[in-house]
Every structure is written in structure tokens, then in C-alpha cells.
């Protein structure tokens, strides 16, 4: 055995501080590596945490006794997580040095000696590689700090003496006692508010993709907060002891402990793969951690998706049990409430809905009765904790829909047709009822998709879609959705759309086409519940076709009458169109807060309107392009005339516009563009920009200019420099060698929205100079995109009119479109049309291009030109533009 630590001032301190720190660092690293090996072998995580704390204890105590004389009167405590005796591989080592109570007249030399000793002590620990946080206070100062700051108290109530006599321990305990600071009621209310605020901070989109294991909703901090509350209110932090006093059930304790261990293991592994103190499951570490924990890819489920599904399910359960325990703590403080009867089964207790009988539920139908009463009362704060626990225990008795009888089928349909059906479905989902009733929903609970397009788990996305549908149903104005409010009242049976929303993604993770799998599930569900053939067919069709409208709008030219005719043929009737439009809007907006924007709203509204007209006209009478152009021309003429423009001037303005503009533009757009041409001399460049009504930052940019090689690339690069992301580009050839281009843009950063005048001035100035000098800015690829590499796909297709369509699928990045445009410019190609679509990290862009022959005429790309362009685009995507 080695000798114990030598006290400062004693003989035997032959090693220098530098040598001691080096040896301590080596010892800690060796012990850390051994613990990591035990972790990989599946060792109990609590033992590993305790072993890490003991490993650090040995070095901290050795440094303390090396630097601080025993007669100093100082005491050393571990606080925070270190004080609990659980230390993760790279967590901070939080220490409290407790000083004796001293009068202000204490000799200054004594203070300097003490400060020198502590400075040496802390320096040793830092040199040994320990991330130390420390405070130096007397017991009185500890009490004052705890009274002023709840986080200080929290760290103190789990303090652990490292080198402290009985007097120091007692003094510190009294300083943090409820009789001295933060009595139970105040502590509970403050901690509950702190929990709510923390959840709010960590509930944003990025943390849904990269959740915080420690501080996020359902994370380890939630479990610790429950322990702290129990200690302050009940007098013990041992959750098992709460069973005896009726605060928790044995099953709840077991579940909470199981999830704490699971989350602790995730956090321990995260520290190891990150090699530093890291609490967020960043994309950088998710795959590494999944592999380290033994997950492997399977058909339909990546290893990383399995890891994340485990986390989301665990966090959800921690939140659910935590909400119950918070109620019980509240009742412990406030006393038992006086019940307010509702009916023979239910009552209110301090605003919480509760079952009146201890034996509730006596039959599965009473579970649906609970949600029906809840939906009918707007004054319910939530579900009472005892009833929530009874519900959880009764879930195994609730049959799935396929095994249930007609009574339960009817009760569920009543919930869908009753008040606040979306709130009801959301409550059922969060309490585990929906997953029991529809087992396929349980399989997608907590299921994430490892991409940047889907920022929510499948079940949370589904609930977001349903929430959007409830917004449509409310009739309240929402400027994000142009037509939804007026379409919803026409629905024959709104519950059918809710069912389609519930099932639209339920087939994900099975390795096949989720739309087809979900359609099968929806059909079985509707048939089992006894819906009519017409109703069941509509729900099934909506689930199977729920992506049709978005892909048509974003990937095809919806100004082409043939595209509209094909789409309308698939739709078939107005009822399907109404339902599909609403489902599509809700689906896109529920996928990511950033995904829905003004241009998607306009695209879908335009597609809906055009399809409705096609259906009204009759599919046997498709609209010809010339007929569409004539209709748009006359509508634009009427708009211009209404603002005082004479017929002669209208004809002059229209003569400067390409015929294709009348086929593809909207009447209001055509009138605006015509007005922009007023006063232009031949050879002039004119740029106009206008905001899209009711959509902050969305702009339409119109450019009319003599055509020159490189013009498209220069426009795109300038818009990129202005911080504008192009959503769609329409590049038309105007009369007499001019271009007639329009761009639909949104700001890349909503905090910085350029004014229309600035856009006009910057573009006109750029186009007036040497186009070759207009280059896109160089940007560093965002961190998160490095983890989502998509192998580039480049496809060439011939189009009508002697053009070549280039389809490009690749990883998105800042400035991508500007670089692609530059590559097209270097290949001496002309761009005639562009459709830009981005889905998370995935860019799917279409360009119609031509080469120029010796006579200056446009022609399609031959095989050699296609291969040259392919090589240029691939090089561009690698950053060599």
C-alpha cells in the first residue's frame, strides 16, 4: 500500500508540484480509461459514476492536504453532481471551501496565507486536468448566497464532506436548512417555475434534433429536480421512501429509476465519444454513440434512429411521471382539495380532472369517457396525478382497435366528432392511450429520421399536423395560409381529414413505401370502425397520396396546362382536392417551423385554384396554353385599366413582354411587371422588387435587361450576397434579345431582411458592370451539414422546344445555387427555367438549359456537352467552382 497524503508543512513533500500534477494527471487518465473499458463491457453506470467520483476524491484530497495545513480551520466539501457522488467522465468538479466565521479585523497576513494555499491547491488540480469550479465562503456567507440564488442552495443541499469536521458539517447543514432559507413552499414554487423555463429554453427545433440529455425536457435535470423537491418537502431524496408516504407508486419509482439509468448511460457514453463535457446529442456524436452502445442498422431503421428513439421515449416517460409527482408535492404543501363533482365518474380536484372511485376504470369504455369529459370542460388544468397513474396501470386492459368491440369503436368516433378532437388525440397520445388503441402509432412513437428535413419525431410531427388542422377548423385568421380558412367549412366530415392526418406517416420505419403502408393501415382501421365505403376510401386515398400535391407544386411547372390536367385527373373531384390541399398545408407546416413560407403557400394555393378550375371545366375539356394566355392577358389588362393605364400604353407594354409570360404568370404579376417597364429605353436594365403580402421577408424580384452571357449567374450571385435564398426562378426570353426573369426569394436569416429599394439598387449596379466580376461569397459549410452527405445525382432529359432539363439532387449548403449558376456560365450554357426545392439537407433543383450553336441559336445539349456539364457540376459540388 502507498502512504496516505502528506499534510502541508510536513516532511516528505519531496516531489515538486509540477511532478505531482503530472503523476496525478497520468493516474486519472489511467483510471478513466479503465472505467471506459468497463462501460463498453456493459458495467452498471451508477458504479462507474461512483468510481469516477472516488478516483477524483483521491487526487483532490491529496492536493488539499499537500497545500492546506490542518490547522487552517478550512473545510472542503464536494457540491453539485460531484457532491451526490456521481461524476461523469468530463463533468465539472465543484468544490466548496468552508472558512471559519471571522471578524473583519482578522489579520491580513493570515488571509494572504490562506489565499496562497488555496491558489496553489486549485492550480494543482487544474494542472492535473480536473475542471474545477469552486467557491470560498463561511457558513454565514453560504446562507446569504443560498437565499439570494436558488442554484447555490441546490448545490449545497447535496454537499458531501471531503475534509471537514463535525462542526463544519453542522454549520453548513444549518446554513442551508429550510428553517433558514427557502422553506418547502417557496422552494417548490421556484423550482417548478425554473423547470418550466428550462423546458421552454430547450424546446426549440435544434434541440429536437440535437436534444440536451441534461437540461432538456425529460432529461437528467428533471429527475434531479424531483429528488431536490422530495428532499425539501418530504425530508428525503430517496424516491423509494416516497412509496411509503403515498407520493409515488412502486411502478412509478421503478420506471423513473429505469429511465434515469438509461439517460445516465447515454450521458456517460456521450462524454466518452465527445472526449469532453458535452450534454447535447449533437449530430457529430449520434452515430458514434449509437455504435458504441451496440446499435446496428436494420431494414427500415438506422442504428442512430434506434438510439434516438430510445432517448425520446425515455424523456417522454420522465416528463409524464414528473408531472404526476409535481401535483403530489403541491397537494403535500397545500393540503387535500375539496372535490367538485362533475358526474357519477369524475370530479375536479384543485382544477385537475379526477376519477371519483379508487377502482376506476372498471371497464375500458370508461377510459374514453375520461377524455370525453375532459374535452367538454374548458376549466380543467390537467389530469389528476392519481387518475393519471390509474390510467397508466389500466392501459394493458385497453384492447387495440382490431380486438375491440362496437362500443369502443363508437366511443372513439364520438371523440373525433366531439369538441376539441385534436386536443383529445394529443392527450391520448401523450398518456399512452393512442398507442394502445392503434399499435402502429406506438411503433412510431419517439421515432426520429436522421435528416434535417424532419425536425420532429414521427409522433410529434403527426400531432403538429393535427394541430395545424385545428387552426384551420377554428376559423381564425392565420396569415400563413391563404385558402385554408375558407376551404375547411366545406368539408363534409372533418373527422375524416383528422384520421388521414393521424395515419399519413404511420407506416414509417418498416422498410417500404410509408404512404402505401399507411394507406393499408388506414383502410383496415376505417373498415374495422364501420365507416362507410366512401368515407374509408377517402381516408385511404389521402394517406396514399399525401405527398402528391407538394411534389407536384415544387417539382413541376404548375403554369403548364398539361401538368394541371394530369394532376386534376389523379385528384378526380373537388372533395378530394379540398381534403388534400388542407392535409398538404398542415403536413409541410408541421414538418419544420422553417419549412413553410410564403412561396409554398402561394404554390399550393395556385395549384389548388388551377386544379379546381380544371375540375369545374371538366377533365374532358383540358385548357390549352393559348387559351390560358388569353385569359391572363385580359385579366392583367383589366387591372392596368383600373389604375388608369390607357389601351394604347397597355399594348406598348404588352409588346415588350414575352408570350410565354402570359401563359405562365398570374394576372397581378403580369400587371406589376408591365408597370415596371414604363419609361424604359432600349438597352436599359430595370429591376423591381416587392414584398409578398402578409409574409415577412418574402419578396418577388423582377429583372428585365438585354441578354448577355452570364446574366443568370450574376443575378443569382448578387441575390446570394444580399442574403436572399431563391425558392423559384422563372427565366424567360423577351422580345429583341432581352430577358424577362422573376425570382421568388426569402431571407436566409429572418433577422436581416433587405429592403426592396436596396435589392433593386444592388442588382442594377451589379448588372451594369462586368458580369464576370460578380462572384458568390465564400462560406464555411455549417457544422450540421457535414453529417448528411448525399451522393450527387445528375440526370439529363430532353424537353419540348429543343432544351435539355438538368435534374440535380445533392447536399444543400449556403451559396449552392450561386455556385451551380457559375458552373453553367463557365460551360457557356443559357438558363431558360429553374425550379429550386430544398428539403432539409437535400437540394433538388431543375434547370432547363441550352447550348448556343455557331449561328447563335439555342440547341439541346449533345452527349459530349452533357458529360462536360456533369463533370463541371460534380467539381462544383466539391467546392472547385
Secondary structure, 3 states (H helix, E strand, C coil): CCCCCCCCCCCCCCCCHHHHHHHHHHHHHHHHHHHHHHHHCCCCHHHHHHHHHHHHHHHHHHHHHHHCCHHHCCEEEECHHHHCCCCCCCCCEEEEEEECCCCCCCCHHHHHHHHHHHHHHHHHHHHCCCCEEEEEEEHHHHHHHHHHCHHHHHHHCCCEEEECCHHHHHHHHHHCCCCCCCCHHHHHHHHHHHHHHHHHHCCCHHHHHCCECCCCCCCHHHHHHHHHHHHHHCCCCCCCHHHHCCCCCHHHHHHHHHHHHHHHHHHHHHHHHHCCCCCECCHHHHHHHHHHCCCCCECCECHHHHHHHHHHHHHHHHHHHHHHHHHHHHHHHHCCCCCEECCCCEEEECCEEEECCCCCCCCCHHHHHHHHHHHHCCCCCEECHHHHHHHHHHHHHCCCCCCCCHHHHHHHHHHHHCCCHHHHHHHHHHCCHHHHHCHHHHHHCCCCCCCCCCCCCHHHHHHHHHHHHHHHHHCCCCCCCCCHHHHHCCCCCHHHHHHHHHHCCCCCCCCCCHHHHHHHHHHHHHHHCCCCHHHHHHHHHHHHCCCHHHHHHHHCCCCCHHHHHHHHHHHCCHHHHHHHHHHHHHHHHCCCCCCCCHHHHHHHHHHHHHHHHHHHHCCCCCCCHHHHHHHHHHHHHHHHHHCCCCHHHHHHHHHCCCHHHHHHCCHHHHHHHHHHCCCCCCCCCEEEEEECCCCCCCEEEEEEEECCCCHHHHHHHHHHHCCEEEEEEEEEEECCCEEEEEEEEEECCCCCCCCHHHHHHHHHHHHHCCHHHCCCCCCCCCHHHHHCCCCCEEEEEECCCCCEEEEEEEECCCCHHHHHHHHHHHCCCEEEEEEEEEECCEEEEEEEEEEECCCCCEECCCHHHHHHHHHHHHHHHCCCC
